[in-house]
């Protein structure tokens, strides 16, 4: 059987790559050990957001897990083998390994593969902590299969996944302690955003231990004792590890294909997502180590497949305008540059800041935690005319994950920052916060005017 494109992996990147090929009239084969949909559908985005929503609306643990199973089932049914077959994509539920740059063994069959996209994703990373493996820690691979809530839980890692699950499970009645080796929650995000989430966690009874590392795990009186730096240990019934992911590159024969890995074990790719293979082998998604986000993987799948199928240099993967969201309550959303980054890279940048406590809808809803911070820089020859060029934004608050896309569109289209202020927003909405903040780039609004971007972390 001859295929125009072989895709290894059935997650967001793999699905996107295969669908891109069929849209171009190319016969595509998807090889995946697990069901189509991958981590996002079964152990990531879908179940976690279903759990978060259920917990936020007061469901008990059993009902919340039922909602998780229902959501996963409904979404998985939209991308299973029969659906993909109807789209012209053949799926083989097998493991694939390279024999040569253009030959792949799949379930005992050897296939010719002149064009390949590797999209095998990754899995939870277990840190090398003495005694941790013996504790049978939970990860995103199995936390959603729990049938009973643990009485207490130690969460190792305070990135988006750790914070989302910590808050949701605490709302479902679990006594949660979060341990993070860096000095704050959400260490990859805006420092003020971290403070907002830390304050909310404190109000909701989530214990936070930052700036300390877990150094050992042992059994104590029917619980697990986690040694934490020089301080008091954390004792909990179960441990949940949310300490990042490892790329799915083992046992694939990548060396036989001439595909090199970087120091993290991720597939090394060019800006067009080509690997180092002498053949047309591309890679997309988490396996590249670029951005571990489903929507980024979807974009990478499209770019990788399109470049594998076309002659010439192809299209660059541009990650400058890819938003990210931590689905805590309140949500934390970021796109483009932070204030600190803008101050470093674009001298003369300015910042508009608006606390949610000054947004009427947030006040009416009693949801005033958070803020909008938009960064704009001068344009060549025009300077700050029209408010300048939008460089990025951090939004913390109710529906921040929805509000951030208006900023992403402004960045993608090269919009003047003042256009955000000129666009009429319905009142009273959460989104009007974007308009009110952007107005500061062209005038004083409610006593506020855009100020110069500063290095470091600033509260306003």
C-alpha positions as CSV (number, residue, x, y, z in Angstrom):
1,X,0.0,0.0,0.0
2,X,1.3,3.4,-0.9
3,X,0.7,6.5,1.2
4,X,1.5,10.1,0.4
5,X,2.1,10.9,4.1
6,X,2.6,8.6,7.2
7,X,1.8,10.2,10.5
8,X,3.1,8.6,13.6
9,X,1.0,9.6,16.6
10,X,-2.7,10.3,17.0
11,X,-2.9,13.3,19.2
12,X,-3.6,16.9,18.3
13,X,-0.5,17.3,16.1
14,X,-1.0,13.9,14.4
15,X,-4.7,14.5,13.7
16,X,-3.9,18.0,12.3
17,X,-1.2,16.6,10.0
18,X,-3.3,13.8,8.7
19,X,-6.2,16.1,8.0
20,X,-4.0,18.6,6.3
21,X,-2.8,15.9,3.9
22,X,-6.3,14.7,3.0
23,X,-7.4,18.3,2.4
24,X,-4.6,18.4,-0.2
25,X,-5.8,15.2,-1.8
26,X,-3.0,13.1,-0.4
27,X,-3.6,9.6,1.0
28,X,-2.7,9.6,4.7
29,X,-2.0,6.8,7.2
30,X,-2.0,7.5,10.9
31,X,-0.2,5.0,13.1
32,X,-1.0,5.3,16.8
33,X,-0.7,3.0,19.7
34,X,-3.5,4.6,21.5
35,X,-6.9,5.8,20.3
36,X,-7.1,9.0,18.1
37,X,-7.3,12.1,20.2
38,X,-4.2,11.3,22.3
39,X,-3.3,13.0,25.6
40,X,-5.5,16.0,25.2
41,X,-8.7,14.1,24.8
42,X,-8.1,11.3,27.3
43,X,-5.7,12.5,30.0
44,X,-5.3,16.3,29.5
45,X,-7.3,19.2,28.3
46,X,-10.7,17.5,28.1
47,X,-10.9,15.7,31.4
48,X,-9.1,18.4,33.4
49,X,-11.5,21.1,32.2
50,X,-14.5,18.9,32.8
51,X,-13.3,18.3,36.3
52,X,-12.6,22.0,36.9
53,X,-16.1,23.0,35.7
54,X,-17.8,20.3,37.8
55,X,-15.9,21.4,40.9
56,X,-16.6,25.1,40.3
57,X,-20.4,24.3,40.2
58,X,-20.4,22.4,43.4
59,X,-20.6,18.8,42.2
60,X,-19.4,16.0,44.5
61,X,-16.5,13.8,43.6
62,X,-18.6,11.0,42.0
63,X,-20.6,13.4,39.9
64,X,-17.5,15.3,38.8
65,X,-15.8,12.1,37.6
66,X,-19.0,11.2,35.8
67,X,-18.9,14.5,34.0
68,X,-15.2,13.8,33.1
69,X,-16.1,10.4,31.6
70,X,-19.0,11.8,29.7
71,X,-17.0,14.7,28.2
72,X,-14.2,12.4,27.2
73,X,-16.6,9.9,25.6
74,X,-18.4,12.6,23.6
75,X,-15.3,14.3,22.3
76,X,-13.5,11.0,21.5
77,X,-16.4,10.0,19.4
78,X,-15.8,12.9,17.0
79,X,-12.3,11.8,16.1
80,X,-12.3,8.0,16.4
81,X,-11.2,5.5,13.6
82,X,-14.6,5.4,12.0
83,X,-14.8,9.2,11.8
84,X,-11.3,9.4,10.4
85,X,-12.0,6.7,7.8
86,X,-15.0,8.7,6.6
87,X,-12.5,11.6,6.1
88,X,-10.2,9.3,4.1
89,X,-7.6,8.8,6.8
90,X,-6.6,5.2,7.5
91,X,-5.7,4.4,11.1
92,X,-3.5,1.6,12.3
93,X,-3.5,1.0,16.1
94,X,0.1,-0.3,16.2
95,X,3.6,0.8,17.3
96,X,5.8,2.2,14.5
97,X,9.6,2.2,14.3
98,X,12.0,3.3,11.6
99,X,14.1,0.9,9.7
100,X,15.5,3.6,7.4
101,X,14.7,7.2,6.6
102,X,11.9,6.2,4.3
103,X,10.9,2.8,5.7
104,X,8.8,2.1,8.7
105,X,7.8,-1.2,10.4
106,X,4.2,-1.2,11.7
107,X,2.9,-4.3,13.4
108,X,5.2,-6.6,11.4
109,X,4.6,-4.9,8.1
110,X,7.2,-2.8,6.4
111,X,5.8,0.3,4.8
112,X,7.3,2.7,2.3
113,X,7.2,6.2,3.9
114,X,8.6,8.9,1.6
115,X,7.1,11.6,3.8
116,X,6.6,11.2,7.5
117,X,5.4,13.4,10.4
118,X,6.5,12.3,13.9
119,X,3.9,13.4,16.4
120,X,4.2,11.0,19.3
121,X,3.7,13.5,22.0
122,X,5.0,12.7,25.5
123,X,4.2,11.5,28.9
124,X,4.3,12.7,32.5
125,X,7.8,13.1,33.9
126,X,8.6,11.5,37.3
127,X,11.3,13.4,39.1
128,X,14.2,11.3,40.5
129,X,13.1,11.5,44.2
130,X,14.1,8.6,46.5
131,X,11.0,6.6,47.4
132,X,8.6,8.4,45.0
133,X,8.1,5.5,42.6
134,X,7.3,3.2,45.5
135,X,4.5,5.6,46.5
136,X,2.6,4.9,43.2
137,X,2.2,8.6,42.5
138,X,-0.8,9.8,40.5
139,X,-0.2,11.7,37.2
140,X,-2.5,13.0,34.5
141,X,-2.4,9.5,33.1
142,X,-4.4,8.1,36.0
143,X,-5.8,10.8,38.2
144,X,-9.0,10.9,36.2
145,X,-9.7,7.2,36.8
146,X,-10.1,7.7,40.6
147,X,-13.4,6.4,41.9
148,X,-12.9,7.8,45.4
149,X,-11.3,11.0,46.5
150,X,-8.2,10.7,48.6
151,X,-8.5,12.3,52.0
152,X,-5.3,14.3,51.4
153,X,-3.0,15.0,48.5
154,X,0.5,16.3,48.0
155,X,0.9,18.0,44.5
156,X,4.5,18.1,43.3
157,X,4.7,21.0,40.8
158,X,2.9,24.3,40.6
159,X,2.7,24.9,36.9
160,X,-0.6,25.2,35.1
161,X,-1.4,21.5,35.4
162,X,-0.5,21.3,39.1
163,X,-2.4,24.5,40.0
164,X,-5.5,23.5,38.0
165,X,-5.8,20.1,39.6
166,X,-4.9,21.3,43.0
167,X,-7.7,23.8,43.1
168,X,-10.3,21.5,41.5
169,X,-9.6,18.6,43.8
170,X,-9.6,21.0,46.9
171,X,-13.0,22.1,45.8
172,X,-14.1,18.5,45.7
173,X,-13.1,18.1,49.4
174,X,-9.5,16.9,49.2
175,X,-7.0,18.5,51.6
176,X,-4.3,19.7,49.1
177,X,-0.7,20.8,49.6
178,X,1.2,22.1,46.7
179,X,5.0,21.8,46.7
180,X,7.0,23.9,44.2
181,X,10.9,24.2,44.1
182,X,10.7,27.7,42.5
183,X,9.7,30.7,44.5
184,X,6.1,31.0,43.4
185,X,3.0,29.4,41.9
186,X,2.9,29.5,38.1
187,X,6.6,30.3,37.9
188,X,6.4,30.7,34.1
189,X,3.8,33.4,34.3
190,X,3.6,37.0,35.3
191,X,4.6,37.5,39.0
192,X,1.5,39.5,39.8
193,X,-0.6,36.7,38.3
194,X,1.1,34.3,40.6
195,X,0.3,36.5,43.6
196,X,-3.4,36.6,42.7
197,X,-3.6,32.8,42.5
198,X,-1.6,32.4,45.7
199,X,-4.1,34.6,47.5
200,X,-7.1,32.7,46.1
201,X,-5.5,29.4,47.1
202,X,-5.0,30.7,50.6
203,X,-8.7,31.8,50.8
204,X,-9.8,28.4,49.5
205,X,-7.6,26.4,52.0
206,X,-5.0,25.1,49.5
207,X,-1.7,24.9,51.4
208,X,1.3,26.2,49.3
209,X,5.0,25.4,49.9
210,X,7.1,27.3,47.4
211,X,10.9,27.7,47.2
212,X,11.4,24.1,48.5
213,X,12.2,20.8,46.8
214,X,10.8,17.4,47.6
215,X,13.9,15.3,48.6
216,X,12.4,12.0,49.6
217,X,9.3,10.0,50.1
218,X,8.6,7.3,52.8
219,X,5.7,5.5,54.4
220,X,4.4,6.8,57.7
221,X,1.3,5.5,59.6
222,X,-0.6,4.6,56.4
223,X,0.3,7.9,54.7
224,X,3.1,9.1,52.5
225,X,5.6,11.4,54.1
226,X,7.2,13.9,51.6
227,X,10.4,15.4,52.9
228,X,10.5,19.1,51.8
229,X,13.8,21.0,52.1
230,X,14.6,21.9,55.7
231,X,11.0,22.5,56.6
232,X,8.2,20.3,58.0
233,X,7.4,17.3,55.8
234,X,4.1,17.0,53.9
235,X,2.1,14.0,54.9
236,X,-0.7,12.9,52.5
237,X,-2.7,9.8,51.5
238,X,-1.7,10.2,47.8
239,X,0.9,12.1,45.8
240,X,0.2,13.7,42.5
241,X,3.1,14.6,40.2
242,X,2.8,17.5,37.9
243,X,6.4,18.1,37.1
244,X,6.4,18.4,33.3
245,X,6.5,15.9,30.5
246,X,9.0,13.7,28.7
247,X,9.0,13.3,24.9
248,X,7.7,10.1,23.4
249,X,10.8,9.1,21.4
250,X,11.8,5.8,22.9
251,X,11.8,2.6,20.8
252,X,11.1,4.4,17.5
253,X,14.4,3.7,15.7
254,X,14.8,7.5,15.2
255,X,18.6,7.0,14.8
256,X,17.9,4.7,11.8
257,X,16.0,7.5,10.2
258,X,18.8,10.0,10.9
259,X,16.6,11.9,13.3
260,X,18.7,13.6,16.1
261,X,17.5,14.4,19.6
262,X,18.4,17.4,21.6
263,X,19.8,17.4,25.2
264,X,16.2,17.0,26.6
265,X,15.5,14.0,24.4
266,X,13.2,16.0,22.1
267,X,13.3,15.7,18.3
268,X,15.5,18.4,16.9
269,X,13.7,20.4,14.3
270,X,14.3,23.4,12.1
271,X,12.0,26.5,12.0
272,X,10.0,24.6,9.4
273,X,9.7,21.6,11.6
274,X,12.1,19.4,9.5
275,X,14.1,16.9,11.4
276,X,17.8,16.1,10.7
277,X,16.8,13.1,8.6
278,X,18.1,13.1,5.0
279,X,14.5,12.1,4.0
280,X,11.3,14.1,4.3
281,X,10.8,13.4,8.1
282,X,9.1,16.2,10.0
283,X,8.0,16.5,13.6
284,X,5.2,18.3,15.4
285,X,3.7,18.7,18.8
286,X,5.1,18.0,22.3
287,X,7.8,15.6,20.9
288,X,9.6,18.7,19.5
289,X,9.9,20.3,23.0
290,X,8.7,23.6,21.6
291,X,5.4,24.5,23.2
292,X,3.4,21.9,25.1
293,X,-0.1,23.2,24.2
294,X,-2.8,21.5,22.2
295,X,-3.5,24.4,19.9
296,X,0.2,24.9,19.3
297,X,0.5,21.1,18.4
298,X,-2.5,21.6,16.0
299,X,-0.7,24.4,14.2
300,X,2.6,22.5,14.1
301,X,0.8,19.5,12.6
302,X,-0.5,21.7,9.8
303,X,2.8,23.3,9.2
304,X,4.8,20.0,9.3
305,X,2.4,18.2,6.9
306,X,2.3,21.1,4.5
307,X,6.0,21.4,4.4
308,X,6.5,17.6,4.0
309,X,4.2,17.7,1.0
310,X,5.5,20.7,-0.8
311,X,8.7,21.4,-2.7
312,X,10.9,24.3,-1.6
313,X,11.6,25.8,1.8
314,X,8.0,25.8,3.0
315,X,6.4,27.7,5.9
316,X,8.0,28.7,9.1
317,X,6.4,27.7,12.4
318,X,5.7,31.0,14.1
319,X,5.1,30.8,17.8
320,X,5.0,34.6,18.5
321,X,1.2,34.8,18.8
322,X,0.2,31.6,20.5
323,X,-1.8,32.3,23.6
324,X,-1.6,30.2,26.7
325,X,-4.1,29.8,29.6
326,X,-3.9,28.4,33.1
327,X,-7.5,27.4,33.8
328,X,-7.4,28.2,37.5
329,X,-10.0,30.4,39.1
330,X,-9.4,33.1,38.2
331,X,-7.9,32.2,34.8
332,X,-4.4,33.4,33.9
333,X,-3.9,34.1,30.2
334,X,-0.8,35.3,28.3
335,X,0.0,36.1,24.7
336,X,3.1,37.6,23.2
337,X,5.6,39.5,25.5
338,X,5.3,40.2,29.2
339,X,6.2,43.7,30.4
340,X,9.6,42.6,31.5
341,X,10.4,41.0,28.1
342,X,9.1,44.0,26.2
343,X,11.3,46.4,28.3
344,X,14.3,44.2,27.4
345,X,13.6,43.8,23.7
346,X,11.7,46.9,22.7
347,X,13.0,50.1,24.3
348,X,10.2,52.7,24.6
349,X,7.5,50.1,25.1
350,X,4.5,51.2,27.2
351,X,2.1,49.4,29.5
352,X,-1.6,49.9,30.1
353,X,-2.9,48.4,33.4
354,X,-6.4,48.0,34.7
355,X,-7.4,46.1,37.8
356,X,-10.5,44.0,37.6
357,X,-11.8,45.9,40.6
358,X,-12.4,48.8,38.2
359,X,-14.4,46.7,35.7
360,X,-18.2,47.0,36.2
361,X,-19.0,43.5,35.2
362,X,-16.4,42.1,37.5
363,X,-17.8,44.2,40.3
364,X,-21.4,43.2,39.6
365,X,-20.4,39.5,39.6
366,X,-18.2,39.8,42.7
367,X,-15.3,38.5,40.7
368,X,-12.7,41.3,41.1
369,X,-9.5,39.3,41.5
370,X,-7.1,40.0,38.6
371,X,-6.1,42.6,36.1
372,X,-5.5,43.4,32.4
373,X,-1.9,44.4,31.4
374,X,-1.4,45.2,27.7
375,X,2.1,46.0,26.3
376,X,2.6,48.1,23.2
377,X,5.8,49.3,21.5
378,X,6.7,52.1,19.1
379,X,6.4,51.5,15.3
380,X,9.2,52.4,13.0
381,X,8.9,56.0,11.9
382,X,5.4,56.3,13.6
383,X,6.5,55.8,17.2
384,X,3.4,55.7,19.5
385,X,1.0,57.1,16.9
386,X,-2.4,55.3,17.3
387,X,-1.2,53.8,20.6
388,X,1.7,51.9,19.0
389,X,2.0,48.2,18.1
390,X,0.5,45.6,20.4
391,X,3.3,43.3,21.7
392,X,1.5,41.2,24.3
393,X,-0.8,41.0,27.2
394,X,-1.4,39.3,30.5
395,X,-5.0,38.9,31.7
396,X,-6.1,37.5,35.0
397,X,-9.7,37.2,35.8
398,X,-13.1,35.6,34.9
399,X,-12.9,34.4,31.3
400,X,-9.4,35.6,30.8
401,X,-8.9,32.7,28.4
402,X,-11.5,34.2,26.2
403,X,-10.4,37.8,26.5
404,X,-6.9,37.1,25.4
405,X,-7.8,36.2,21.9
406,X,-8.8,39.8,21.1
407,X,-5.1,40.7,21.9
408,X,-3.9,37.8,19.8
409,X,-5.9,39.0,16.8
410,X,-4.5,42.5,17.3
411,X,-1.0,41.2,17.2
412,X,-1.6,38.9,14.3
413,X,-3.0,41.7,12.2
414,X,-0.5,44.3,13.2
415,X,-3.3,46.5,14.7
416,X,-2.7,49.8,16.3
417,X,-3.3,49.5,20.0
418,X,-5.8,52.4,19.8
419,X,-8.1,50.3,17.6
420,X,-8.8,48.1,20.6
421,X,-10.1,51.3,22.4
422,X,-12.1,52.4,19.4
423,X,-13.9,49.1,19.0
424,X,-17.2,49.3,20.8
425,X,-17.6,46.6,23.4
426,X,-20.9,45.6,24.9
427,X,-21.6,46.8,28.4
428,X,-21.4,45.3,30.9
429,X,-19.0,42.5,29.8
430,X,-15.7,41.2,31.1
431,X,-14.3,42.0,27.6
432,X,-14.8,45.7,28.0
433,X,-11.7,45.5,30.3
434,X,-9.6,45.2,27.2
435,X,-11.1,48.3,25.7
436,X,-10.7,50.3,28.9
437,X,-7.1,49.3,29.3
438,X,-6.2,50.0,25.7
439,X,-7.7,53.5,25.9
440,X,-4.8,54.4,28.2
441,X,-2.4,54.2,25.1
442,X,-4.1,57.2,23.5
443,X,-5.6,59.2,26.4
444,X,-6.0,59.3,30.2
445,X,-8.9,57.0,31.1
446,X,-10.4,56.9,34.5
447,X,-7.3,58.5,36.0
448,X,-5.0,56.0,34.3
449,X,-2.5,56.5,31.4
450,X,-0.1,54.1,29.8
451,X,3.4,54.2,31.5
452,X,6.8,53.1,30.4
453,X,7.5,49.4,30.6
454,X,9.8,48.4,33.4
455,X,12.2,45.6,34.0
456,X,11.4,43.1,36.8
457,X,8.1,42.3,38.5
458,X,5.8,45.2,39.2
459,X,2.3,45.1,40.7
460,X,0.8,47.7,38.5
